[in-house]
Amino acid sequence: MAAQGDPAATPTTPPLLRLRGVGRVYGERHALHPLDLDLEPGTCTALFGHNGSGKSTLLRIASGRDTPTTGSALFAGRPVSEDDPEVRARVAVVGDTVATYPDLTVREHLELVTVAHAVDDAQAWIDHVLADRRLSDHARALPGSLSSGQLQSLLLAAALVRPRDLLVLDEPEQRLDPDARIRLAELLTGEKEDGVAVLLATHQADLAEAVADRMIALEDGRVVAEGPPSEVLGRLGLRG
């Protein structure tokens, strides 16, 4: 089934991300059945479903971290590949697992990212992102001393401290407290306003409804519903 983006898009403004007939098979298991997806700048598509529904597989393909068994994935008109410097420079990923360096402080983690992406005024930008993610008081802390929510905020900060045209997030709300989840929704809304395309995997209906322009509900690797979040949630029996 097709998951189209902003209906206002025209042939002169092609989607930033275009997936056509994308599917993924591991051995004999269909992790993702073929689907289409268009994502334009300044819009958010939410992938909604339980663990094992195919959300993470689709995110890995969209960000170039996995290769589809069938179909094609294009970013800015070129094949999506993590080995492509253009993709690495323009696609920021917040994964579903916390991967940190135990001997580096929170600030040093962000400094590594700014060096890798040649960020101008890096220290000032790091200060801004630390404050935005409520991490300023933990800038000199090592990961082992952080709470699970603070570690999740560090992952978000690492994506925010670098340039990006596409932001890919795999259940970023996990490990966050209710206040931090509200700030996350505000963050993603701000990303859209800045023209960033957002691809979000979540099983939190409230988050998807707050930030997404379009929702794709997945079950066992298949699209079971798609459209505006309120309509999809209604069809799934999650809204009256």
ChimeraX commands (.cxc) that place a marker at each C-alpha (Angstrom):
marker #1 position 0.00,0.00,0.00 radius 0.5
marker #1 position 1.21,3.50,-0.73 radius 0.5
marker #1 position 2.01,5.93,2.04 radius 0.5
marker #1 position 1.97,9.29,0.33 radius 0.5
marker #1 position 3.32,12.49,1.84 radius 0.5
marker #1 position 2.05,16.04,1.66 radius 0.5
marker #1 position -0.65,16.22,-1.03 radius 0.5
marker #1 position 0.52,19.71,-1.89 radius 0.5
marker #1 position 3.82,18.35,-3.23 radius 0.5
marker #1 position 4.25,18.68,-6.98 radius 0.5
marker #1 position 6.54,17.05,-9.55 radius 0.5
marker #1 position 8.78,20.12,-9.27 radius 0.5
marker #1 position 9.27,19.46,-5.55 radius 0.5
marker #1 position 10.13,15.77,-5.31 radius 0.5
marker #1 position 10.09,14.17,-1.88 radius 0.5
marker #1 position 13.31,14.19,0.08 radius 0.5
marker #1 position 12.84,10.49,0.83 radius 0.5
marker #1 position 11.14,8.16,-1.63 radius 0.5
marker #1 position 10.64,4.45,-1.03 radius 0.5
marker #1 position 9.10,2.31,-3.76 radius 0.5
marker #1 position 8.14,-1.34,-3.28 radius 0.5
marker #1 position 10.53,-1.59,-0.34 radius 0.5
marker #1 position 10.51,-4.94,1.45 radius 0.5
marker #1 position 12.90,-6.92,3.62 radius 0.5
marker #1 position 13.25,-10.66,4.07 radius 0.5
marker #1 position 15.55,-12.32,6.60 radius 0.5
marker #1 position 15.88,-15.97,5.67 radius 0.5
marker #1 position 12.27,-17.10,5.31 radius 0.5
marker #1 position 10.81,-14.34,7.48 radius 0.5
marker #1 position 9.21,-11.30,5.87 radius 0.5
marker #1 position 10.16,-8.51,8.27 radius 0.5
marker #1 position 8.65,-5.94,5.92 radius 0.5
marker #1 position 6.28,-6.52,3.02 radius 0.5
marker #1 position 6.65,-4.16,0.03 radius 0.5
marker #1 position 5.39,-0.63,0.61 radius 0.5
marker #1 position 5.78,2.90,-0.77 radius 0.5
marker #1 position 6.52,6.05,1.20 radius 0.5
marker #1 position 7.17,9.69,0.30 radius 0.5
marker #1 position 8.45,12.19,2.86 radius 0.5
marker #1 position 8.80,15.89,2.10 radius 0.5
marker #1 position 10.81,18.53,3.98 radius 0.5
marker #1 position 8.93,20.02,6.91 radius 0.5
marker #1 position 6.63,17.04,7.38 radius 0.5
marker #1 position 6.52,14.10,9.78 radius 0.5
marker #1 position 5.41,10.54,9.09 radius 0.5
marker #1 position 4.87,8.31,12.12 radius 0.5
marker #1 position 5.27,4.54,11.92 radius 0.5
marker #1 position 2.94,3.04,14.49 radius 0.5
marker #1 position 2.84,-0.52,15.80 radius 0.5
marker #1 position 3.97,-2.99,18.40 radius 0.5
marker #1 position 7.47,-4.41,18.67 radius 0.5
marker #1 position 8.14,-6.68,15.70 radius 0.5
marker #1 position 5.67,-4.88,13.44 radius 0.5
marker #1 position 8.38,-3.76,10.99 radius 0.5
marker #1 position 8.93,-0.19,12.18 radius 0.5
marker #1 position 12.63,-0.54,12.95 radius 0.5
marker #1 position 13.29,-2.42,9.72 radius 0.5
marker #1 position 11.73,0.38,7.71 radius 0.5
marker #1 position 13.77,2.99,9.61 radius 0.5
marker #1 position 17.00,1.13,8.94 radius 0.5
marker #1 position 16.23,1.03,5.22 radius 0.5
marker #1 position 15.22,4.70,5.16 radius 0.5
marker #1 position 18.48,5.74,6.83 radius 0.5
marker #1 position 20.74,3.47,4.77 radius 0.5
marker #1 position 21.62,1.13,7.61 radius 0.5
marker #1 position 19.99,-1.83,5.86 radius 0.5
marker #1 position 19.41,-2.76,2.23 radius 0.5
marker #1 position 15.94,-3.71,1.04 radius 0.5
marker #1 position 15.41,-7.15,-0.42 radius 0.5
marker #1 position 12.97,-5.64,-2.92 radius 0.5
marker #1 position 12.27,-2.15,-4.17 radius 0.5
marker #1 position 14.27,1.07,-4.09 radius 0.5
marker #1 position 15.05,3.74,-1.49 radius 0.5
marker #1 position 16.10,7.21,-2.66 radius 0.5
marker #1 position 17.26,10.17,-0.60 radius 0.5
marker #1 position 17.41,13.46,-2.51 radius 0.5
marker #1 position 17.24,11.45,-5.71 radius 0.5
marker #1 position 20.15,9.13,-4.97 radius 0.5
marker #1 position 20.19,5.59,-3.54 radius 0.5
marker #1 position 20.13,5.52,0.24 radius 0.5
marker #1 position 23.35,4.10,1.64 radius 0.5
marker #1 position 25.13,4.66,4.93 radius 0.5
marker #1 position 28.37,4.52,2.91 radius 0.5
marker #1 position 27.31,7.59,0.90 radius 0.5
marker #1 position 28.88,10.75,2.42 radius 0.5
marker #1 position 25.83,12.75,1.29 radius 0.5
marker #1 position 23.51,10.52,3.31 radius 0.5
marker #1 position 25.77,10.56,6.37 radius 0.5
marker #1 position 25.97,14.35,6.20 radius 0.5
marker #1 position 22.23,14.97,5.89 radius 0.5
marker #1 position 20.51,12.13,7.79 radius 0.5
marker #1 position 20.54,12.11,11.60 radius 0.5
marker #1 position 19.44,8.96,13.42 radius 0.5
marker #1 position 18.24,8.40,16.98 radius 0.5
marker #1 position 18.25,4.63,17.46 radius 0.5
marker #1 position 16.32,2.44,19.86 radius 0.5
marker #1 position 19.41,1.45,21.86 radius 0.5
marker #1 position 21.77,3.60,23.91 radius 0.5
marker #1 position 25.34,3.39,22.56 radius 0.5
marker #1 position 27.87,5.58,24.35 radius 0.5
marker #1 position 31.59,5.70,25.15 radius 0.5
marker #1 position 31.99,5.02,28.89 radius 0.5
marker #1 position 35.10,7.21,29.27 radius 0.5
marker #1 position 33.74,10.29,27.48 radius 0.5
marker #1 position 31.69,12.98,29.18 radius 0.5
marker #1 position 28.35,14.15,27.85 radius 0.5
marker #1 position 30.01,17.23,26.31 radius 0.5
marker #1 position 32.77,15.15,24.76 radius 0.5
marker #1 position 30.17,12.93,23.07 radius 0.5
marker #1 position 28.68,16.01,21.45 radius 0.5
marker #1 position 32.11,17.39,20.55 radius 0.5
marker #1 position 32.83,14.18,18.62 radius 0.5
marker #1 position 29.68,14.71,16.57 radius 0.5
marker #1 position 30.47,18.36,15.82 radius 0.5
marker #1 position 33.98,17.45,14.67 radius 0.5
marker #1 position 32.69,14.68,12.42 radius 0.5
marker #1 position 30.22,17.09,10.79 radius 0.5
marker #1 position 32.40,20.23,10.80 radius 0.5
marker #1 position 29.88,22.25,12.81 radius 0.5
marker #1 position 30.59,25.98,12.98 radius 0.5
marker #1 position 30.63,27.64,16.43 radius 0.5
marker #1 position 30.54,24.13,17.87 radius 0.5
marker #1 position 30.94,25.02,21.56 radius 0.5
marker #1 position 28.14,27.58,21.50 radius 0.5
marker #1 position 25.90,25.15,19.65 radius 0.5
marker #1 position 26.72,22.40,22.15 radius 0.5
marker #1 position 25.80,24.75,25.00 radius 0.5
marker #1 position 22.47,25.47,23.31 radius 0.5
marker #1 position 21.63,21.79,22.77 radius 0.5
marker #1 position 22.67,20.83,26.30 radius 0.5
marker #1 position 20.33,23.47,27.69 radius 0.5
marker #1 position 17.53,22.45,25.36 radius 0.5
marker #1 position 17.76,18.82,26.46 radius 0.5
marker #1 position 18.15,19.72,30.17 radius 0.5
marker #1 position 21.70,18.34,30.23 radius 0.5
marker #1 position 23.73,21.44,31.09 radius 0.5
marker #1 position 24.27,20.30,34.69 radius 0.5
marker #1 position 25.53,16.94,33.42 radius 0.5
marker #1 position 27.95,18.20,30.75 radius 0.5
marker #1 position 30.97,16.78,32.59 radius 0.5
marker #1 position 29.24,13.58,33.66 radius 0.5
marker #1 position 30.13,10.14,32.30 radius 0.5
marker #1 position 27.34,7.99,30.81 radius 0.5
marker #1 position 27.50,5.55,33.71 radius 0.5
marker #1 position 26.26,8.22,36.11 radius 0.5
marker #1 position 23.24,9.21,34.01 radius 0.5
marker #1 position 19.69,7.98,34.40 radius 0.5
marker #1 position 18.05,6.11,31.53 radius 0.5
marker #1 position 16.08,9.24,30.63 radius 0.5
marker #1 position 19.23,11.37,30.61 radius 0.5
marker #1 position 20.95,8.84,28.35 radius 0.5
marker #1 position 18.01,9.06,25.96 radius 0.5
marker #1 position 18.30,12.85,26.04 radius 0.5
marker #1 position 21.99,12.50,25.16 radius 0.5
marker #1 position 21.07,10.46,22.08 radius 0.5
marker #1 position 18.64,13.18,21.04 radius 0.5
marker #1 position 21.26,15.86,21.69 radius 0.5
marker #1 position 23.76,14.06,19.46 radius 0.5
marker #1 position 21.28,14.22,16.58 radius 0.5
marker #1 position 20.43,17.87,17.22 radius 0.5
marker #1 position 23.99,19.16,17.45 radius 0.5
marker #1 position 24.71,18.35,13.78 radius 0.5
marker #1 position 23.23,19.50,10.45 radius 0.5
marker #1 position 20.33,17.41,9.14 radius 0.5
marker #1 position 17.66,17.38,6.47 radius 0.5
marker #1 position 16.11,14.09,7.60 radius 0.5
marker #1 position 15.69,13.08,11.23 radius 0.5
marker #1 position 14.99,9.38,11.82 radius 0.5
marker #1 position 13.89,8.34,15.31 radius 0.5
marker #1 position 13.19,4.86,16.65 radius 0.5
marker #1 position 10.87,5.12,19.67 radius 0.5
marker #1 position 12.63,8.21,21.09 radius 0.5
marker #1 position 9.99,8.50,23.83 radius 0.5
marker #1 position 11.19,5.36,25.59 radius 0.5
marker #1 position 12.90,6.00,28.94 radius 0.5
marker #1 position 11.61,9.61,28.99 radius 0.5
marker #1 position 9.42,10.90,31.82 radius 0.5
marker #1 position 6.10,12.64,31.01 radius 0.5
marker #1 position 7.61,16.15,31.04 radius 0.5
marker #1 position 10.44,15.07,28.74 radius 0.5
marker #1 position 7.90,13.51,26.37 radius 0.5
marker #1 position 6.12,16.85,26.13 radius 0.5
marker #1 position 9.44,18.53,25.30 radius 0.5
marker #1 position 10.09,15.81,22.72 radius 0.5
marker #1 position 6.82,16.64,20.95 radius 0.5
marker #1 position 7.76,20.33,21.00 radius 0.5
marker #1 position 11.19,19.46,19.62 radius 0.5
marker #1 position 9.80,17.47,16.69 radius 0.5
marker #1 position 7.30,20.21,15.89 radius 0.5
marker #1 position 10.20,22.67,15.84 radius 0.5
marker #1 position 12.17,20.40,13.51 radius 0.5
marker #1 position 9.27,20.45,11.04 radius 0.5
marker #1 position 9.05,24.23,11.27 radius 0.5
marker #1 position 12.76,24.39,10.39 radius 0.5
marker #1 position 12.12,22.34,7.24 radius 0.5
marker #1 position 13.49,19.04,8.50 radius 0.5
marker #1 position 11.73,15.87,7.36 radius 0.5
marker #1 position 10.95,13.61,10.33 radius 0.5
marker #1 position 10.42,9.84,10.21 radius 0.5
marker #1 position 9.30,8.62,13.62 radius 0.5
marker #1 position 8.68,5.09,14.86 radius 0.5
marker #1 position 6.55,4.96,17.98 radius 0.5
marker #1 position 3.92,2.98,19.82 radius 0.5
marker #1 position 2.72,6.09,21.66 radius 0.5
marker #1 position -0.49,7.25,19.98 radius 0.5
marker #1 position -0.46,10.63,21.72 radius 0.5
marker #1 position 3.02,11.47,20.42 radius 0.5
marker #1 position 2.17,10.45,16.87 radius 0.5
marker #1 position -1.05,12.45,16.93 radius 0.5
marker #1 position 0.74,15.52,18.30 radius 0.5
marker #1 position 3.51,15.74,15.71 radius 0.5
marker #1 position 2.76,13.61,12.64 radius 0.5
marker #1 position 1.11,14.74,9.44 radius 0.5
marker #1 position 0.68,11.15,8.35 radius 0.5
marker #1 position 0.65,7.81,10.11 radius 0.5
marker #1 position 1.40,4.32,8.82 radius 0.5
marker #1 position 0.20,1.50,11.08 radius 0.5
marker #1 position 2.18,-1.71,10.71 radius 0.5
marker #1 position 1.45,-5.24,11.87 radius 0.5
marker #1 position 3.64,-8.25,11.10 radius 0.5
marker #1 position 5.47,-6.22,8.48 radius 0.5
marker #1 position 2.33,-5.16,6.61 radius 0.5
marker #1 position 0.59,-1.80,6.33 radius 0.5
marker #1 position -2.81,-2.17,8.00 radius 0.5
marker #1 position -3.87,1.49,7.94 radius 0.5
marker #1 position -2.50,4.82,6.77 radius 0.5
marker #1 position -3.56,8.43,6.60 radius 0.5
marker #1 position -3.93,11.35,9.05 radius 0.5
marker #1 position -3.15,10.14,12.59 radius 0.5
marker #1 position -6.65,10.78,13.96 radius 0.5
marker #1 position -8.20,8.71,11.16 radius 0.5
marker #1 position -5.73,5.85,11.53 radius 0.5
marker #1 position -6.14,5.72,15.30 radius 0.5
marker #1 position -9.91,5.72,14.83 radius 0.5
marker #1 position -9.70,2.76,12.45 radius 0.5
marker #1 position -7.53,0.95,14.96 radius 0.5
marker #1 position -10.13,1.55,17.67 radius 0.5
marker #1 position -7.83,3.80,19.66 radius 0.5
marker #1 position -9.91,6.95,19.23 radius 0.5
marker #1 position -13.65,7.45,19.50 radius 0.5
marker link #1:1,2 radius 0.2
marker link #1:2,3 radius 0.2
marker link #1:3,4 radius 0.2
marker link #1:4,5 radius 0.2
marker link #1:5,6 radius 0.2
marker link #1:6,7 radius 0.2
marker link #1:7,8 radius 0.2
marker link #1:8,9 radius 0.2
marker link #1:9,10 radius 0.2
marker link #1:10,11 radius 0.2
marker link #1:11,12 radius 0.2
marker link #1:12,13 radius 0.2
marker link #1:13,14 radius 0.2
marker link #1:14,15 radius 0.2
marker link #1:15,16 radius 0.2
marker link #1:16,17 radius 0.2
marker link #1:17,18 radius 0.2
marker link #1:18,19 radius 0.2
marker link #1:19,20 radius 0.2
marker link #1:20,21 radius 0.2
marker link #1:21,22 radius 0.2
marker link #1:22,23 radius 0.2
marker link #1:23,24 radius 0.2
marker link #1:24,25 radius 0.2
marker link #1:25,26 radius 0.2
marker link #1:26,27 radius 0.2
marker link #1:27,28 radius 0.2
marker link #1:28,29 radius 0.2
marker link #1:29,30 radius 0.2
marker link #1:30,31 radius 0.2
marker link #1:31,32 radius 0.2
marker link #1:32,33 radius 0.2
marker link #1:33,34 radius 0.2
marker link #1:34,35 radius 0.2
marker link #1:35,36 radius 0.2
marker link #1:36,37 radius 0.2
marker link #1:37,38 radius 0.2
marker link #1:38,39 radius 0.2
marker link #1:39,40 radius 0.2
marker link #1:40,41 radius 0.2
marker link #1:41,42 radius 0.2
marker link #1:42,43 radius 0.2
marker link #1:43,44 radius 0.2
marker link #1:44,45 radius 0.2
marker link #1:45,46 radius 0.2
marker link #1:46,47 radius 0.2
marker link #1:47,48 radius 0.2
marker link #1:48,49 radius 0.2
marker link #1:49,50 radius 0.2
marker link #1:50,51 radius 0.2
marker link #1:51,52 radius 0.2
marker link #1:52,53 radius 0.2
marker link #1:53,54 radius 0.2
marker link #1:54,55 radius 0.2
marker link #1:55,56 radius 0.2
marker link #1:56,57 radius 0.2
marker link #1:57,58 radius 0.2
marker link #1:58,59 radius 0.2
marker link #1:59,60 radius 0.2
marker link #1:60,61 radius 0.2
marker link #1:61,62 radius 0.2
marker link #1:62,63 radius 0.2
marker link #1:63,64 radius 0.2
marker link #1:64,65 radius 0.2
marker link #1:65,66 radius 0.2
marker link #1:66,67 radius 0.2
marker link #1:67,68 radius 0.2
marker link #1:68,69 radius 0.2
marker link #1:69,70 radius 0.2
marker link #1:70,71 radius 0.2
marker link #1:71,72 radius 0.2
marker link #1:72,73 radius 0.2
marker link #1:73,74 radius 0.2
marker link #1:74,75 radius 0.2
marker link #1:75,76 radius 0.2
marker link #1:76,77 radius 0.2
marker link #1:77,78 radius 0.2
marker link #1:78,79 radius 0.2
marker link #1:79,80 radius 0.2
marker link #1:80,81 radius 0.2
marker link #1:81,82 radius 0.2
marker link #1:82,83 radius 0.2
marker link #1:83,84 radius 0.2
marker link #1:84,85 radius 0.2
marker link #1:85,86 radius 0.2
marker link #1:86,87 radius 0.2
marker link #1:87,88 radius 0.2
marker link #1:88,89 radius 0.2
marker link #1:89,90 radius 0.2
marker link #1:90,91 radius 0.2
marker link #1:91,92 radius 0.2
marker link #1:92,93 radius 0.2
marker link #1:93,94 radius 0.2
marker link #1:94,95 radius 0.2
marker link #1:95,96 radius 0.2
marker link #1:96,97 radius 0.2
marker link #1:97,98 radius 0.2
marker link #1:98,99 radius 0.2
marker link #1:99,100 radius 0.2
marker link #1:100,101 radius 0.2
marker link #1:101,102 radius 0.2
marker link #1:102,103 radius 0.2
marker link #1:103,104 radius 0.2
marker link #1:104,105 radius 0.2
marker link #1:105,106 radius 0.2
marker link #1:106,107 radius 0.2
marker link #1:107,108 radius 0.2
marker link #1:108,109 radius 0.2
marker link #1:109,110 radius 0.2
marker link #1:110,111 radius 0.2
marker link #1:111,112 radius 0.2
marker link #1:112,113 radius 0.2
marker link #1:113,114 radius 0.2
marker link #1:114,115 radius 0.2
marker link #1:115,116 radius 0.2
marker link #1:116,117 radius 0.2
marker link #1:117,118 radius 0.2
marker link #1:118,119 radius 0.2
marker link #1:119,120 radius 0.2
marker link #1:120,121 radius 0.2
marker link #1:121,122 radius 0.2
marker link #1:122,123 radius 0.2
marker link #1:123,124 radius 0.2
marker link #1:124,125 radius 0.2
marker link #1:125,126 radius 0.2
marker link #1:126,127 radius 0.2
marker link #1:127,128 radius 0.2
marker link #1:128,129 radius 0.2
marker link #1:129,130 radius 0.2
marker link #1:130,131 radius 0.2
marker link #1:131,132 radius 0.2
marker link #1:132,133 radius 0.2
marker link #1:133,134 radius 0.2
marker link #1:134,135 radius 0.2
marker link #1:135,136 radius 0.2
marker link #1:136,137 radius 0.2
marker link #1:137,138 radius 0.2
marker link #1:138,139 radius 0.2
marker link #1:139,140 radius 0.2
marker link #1:140,141 radius 0.2
marker link #1:141,142 radius 0.2
marker link #1:142,143 radius 0.2
marker link #1:143,144 radius 0.2
marker link #1:144,145 radius 0.2
marker link #1:145,146 radius 0.2
marker link #1:146,147 radius 0.2
marker link #1:147,148 radius 0.2
marker link #1:148,149 radius 0.2
marker link #1:149,150 radius 0.2
marker link #1:150,151 radius 0.2
marker link #1:151,152 radius 0.2
marker link #1:152,153 radius 0.2
marker link #1:153,154 radius 0.2
marker link #1:154,155 radius 0.2
marker link #1:155,156 radius 0.2
marker link #1:156,157 radius 0.2
marker link #1:157,158 radius 0.2
marker link #1:158,159 radius 0.2
marker link #1:159,160 radius 0.2
marker link #1:160,161 radius 0.2
marker link #1:161,162 radius 0.2
marker link #1:162,163 radius 0.2
marker link #1:163,164 radius 0.2
marker link #1:164,165 radius 0.2
marker link #1:165,166 radius 0.2
marker link #1:166,167 radius 0.2
marker link #1:167,168 radius 0.2
marker link #1:168,169 radius 0.2
marker link #1:169,170 radius 0.2
marker link #1:170,171 radius 0.2
marker link #1:171,172 radius 0.2
marker link #1:172,173 radius 0.2
marker link #1:173,174 radius 0.2
marker link #1:174,175 radius 0.2
marker link #1:175,176 radius 0.2
marker link #1:176,177 radius 0.2
marker link #1:177,178 radius 0.2
marker link #1:178,179 radius 0.2
marker link #1:179,180 radius 0.2
marker link #1:180,181 radius 0.2
marker link #1:181,182 radius 0.2
marker link #1:182,183 radius 0.2
marker link #1:183,184 radius 0.2
marker link #1:184,185 radius 0.2
marker link #1:185,186 radius 0.2
marker link #1:186,187 radius 0.2
marker link #1:187,188 radius 0.2
marker link #1:188,189 radius 0.2
marker link #1:189,190 radius 0.2
marker link #1:190,191 radius 0.2
marker link #1:191,192 radius 0.2
marker link #1:192,193 radius 0.2
marker link #1:193,194 radius 0.2
marker link #1:194,195 radius 0.2
marker link #1:195,196 radius 0.2
marker link #1:196,197 radius 0.2
marker link #1:197,198 radius 0.2
marker link #1:198,199 radius 0.2
marker link #1:199,200 radius 0.2
marker link #1:200,201 radius 0.2
marker link #1:201,202 radius 0.2
marker link #1:202,203 radius 0.2
marker link #1:203,204 radius 0.2
marker link #1:204,205 radius 0.2
marker link #1:205,206 radius 0.2
marker link #1:206,207 radius 0.2
marker link #1:207,208 radius 0.2
marker link #1:208,209 radius 0.2
marker link #1:209,210 radius 0.2
marker link #1:210,211 radius 0.2
marker link #1:211,212 radius 0.2
marker link #1:212,213 radius 0.2
marker link #1:213,214 radius 0.2
marker link #1:214,215 radius 0.2
marker link #1:215,216 radius 0.2
marker link #1:216,217 radius 0.2
marker link #1:217,218 radius 0.2
marker link #1:218,219 radius 0.2
marker link #1:219,220 radius 0.2
marker link #1:220,221 radius 0.2
marker link #1:221,222 radius 0.2
marker link #1:222,223 radius 0.2
marker link #1:223,224 radius 0.2
marker link #1:224,225 radius 0.2
marker link #1:225,226 radius 0.2
marker link #1:226,227 radius 0.2
marker link #1:227,228 radius 0.2
marker link #1:228,229 radius 0.2
marker link #1:229,230 radius 0.2
marker link #1:230,231 radius 0.2
marker link #1:231,232 radius 0.2
marker link #1:232,233 radius 0.2
marker link #1:233,234 radius 0.2
marker link #1:234,235 radius 0.2
marker link #1:235,236 radius 0.2
marker link #1:236,237 radius 0.2
marker link #1:237,238 radius 0.2
marker link #1:238,239 radius 0.2
marker link #1:239,240 radius 0.2
view
